[in-house]
């Protein structure tokens, strides 16, 4: 993983992951 990533980008990635998990649980 790159270390020059912005906190905002990491946050978005985390949010996407959470959303994916959420949908997976619903399905």
N, C-alpha and C positions, 0 to 999 in steps of 0.2 A: 504493500500500500504506500501511496505517496504521502509525504509529510507536509507538503506545501499546500495541502487542501484547506479550503476555508471552512471555518466552523459552520457557516450557513449551509455549505454543500453537504457536510457531514450530517447536519440536522435533517436536511431534505432526504438524504439516503436512509436515515433512521426512520423517518416518517413513512417513506415508501415501504420499508420492510415491515413496519407495524401494520400498515394498511393491508399489505399482502397477507400477513398472518391473520388479521381480522377477517378478511374475506375467506381465507382458508377454513377458519373455524366456523364461519356461517355456512359455508358449503359442506 
